[in-house]
Amino acid sequence: MRACAVRGAGAPGADAVALVFEEQSISYGALNADANRLAHHLIGLGVRPDQPVAICVERSPAMVVGLLAILKAGGAYVPLDPAYPANGCGSCSTMPARGCCFATPPAARRWAPRQSPI
């Protein structure tokens, strides 16, 4: 499996390829639009500047979108390993009461009592 790669130099156009992962490629415009959409959703859920937002996502384009969205919303991302046991110290259950957790469906099922749909 190949890791995510961000490409481009200077100020590439919106149609230029920003990210390539396995057989997927995403343009800068699509990446920015997806990250903006998720950032606005996070803000609507109450994410404020410097608020911790856990992200529990396998390495994928969704991870890149999630990281960008958390930063655009003003939050501070806290990476969690999806392979880590849900009851361990690295889970969403350890987030402060005002924290937020962004996870893909497989990881979110393990923390369902605390998660909001994103």
Buried (B, 14 or more C-beta within 10 A) or exposed (E): EEEBEEEEEEEBEEEEBBBBBEEEBBBBBBBBBBBBEBBEBBBEBEBEEEBBBBBBBBEBBBBBBBBBBBBBBBBEBBEBEBEBEBEEEBBBBEBEEEBBBBBBEEBBEBBEEBBEEB
